[in-house]
Amino acid sequence: MESSASSSSSALGAVDPQLQHFIEVETQKQRFQQLVHQMTELCWEKCMDKPGPKLDIRAEACFVNCVERFIDTSQFILNRLEQTQKSKPVFLRKPF
């Protein structure tokens, strides 16, 4: 049993590059989803004084501005992530 445990721990040390890339991508997705949640919460708290049947002009303008800033920020983050990914070396699997 101990030999299987030691082989498992040594296998964990050698992470498959494709698995590592998948984990990095999923982590980035999670960070982006957290950002969306934070921005939604921020815009709601900033722009919504009192709930009602419809938005007043001020709240509507505030939401539009907040969403536009969110889109700008998201685009900036995505561009930065893309630049980061391009600067990392790509691990290719060797053919058998």
N, C-alpha and C positions, 0 to 999 in steps of 0.2 A: 504494500500500500504506500509506503513512504516513497518508493521510486516513482509512482504515478503522481504523487503530490509534487515531487521535485521537478518532474518533467513538465507538469502543468505550470509551475512557476517560471521555469525557463522558457516555456512557450509564450508566456505573457510578456516576457522581456523583448521578444521579437515580434513586433506588431506589423501586420500586413499593411503595406503602404496604401492600398485601396481602402482598407478598413479605417485607417487613420484619416484619409481624405474624407471619407463618408462622415466620420465623427466630427471633423472640423466643419463640414458643410452644415450638418445638423445643429451644431453649436451656434453657427452664425444665424441659422433660421430661428433658433430659440431667442437669441439676442434681439433679432429684428422684431419678433413677436412681443417681447418684453417692451421694446421701444414703442410699438404701436399701442400697447396697453397704457403705457405711461403718458403718451401724447393724448390719447383719448381722454384719460382721466384729467390731465392738465387743461385741455381745451374745455371740457365739461365744467370743471370747477371755475375756470377763468371767465367763461362766457355765459353760463347759465345762472341767472340770479334766482329766478323762481319758475318752476315748471308751469306750463299752461297749455292750452289747446294748440297754440301756434307760437312760433318765434317772433319776437319783436324785431324791428329793423336793426337795432344795435346788436342784439345777440346773434342775428343772422350774419351781419358783417364780421363780428368777432369770430364766429365759427369758420367763415370763409377764409379769413386771414390766418387763423390758426392752422387750418387744413393746408393752405398754400405753403405756410412755413414748414409744416410737417413733410409735405412732398419735397420741398427743396432740401430739407435735412436728410430725408431718406435717400434722395438721389445722390447727395454728397457722400453718405455712408456707403452706398452701393458702389459708387465709383472708387472710393478708397479701398473697399474690400477687393474689388476687381484688380486694382493696382497691386495690392498685397499678394493676391493669388498669382498674378503674372510674374512677380519677382521671386516667388518660391520655385525651387527646382521641382520638376515633375518626375515622379517615379513611374517608370514603365515596367511592366512585367516582361521578363525574358521569355521568349518562346522556347518550348521544350525541344 
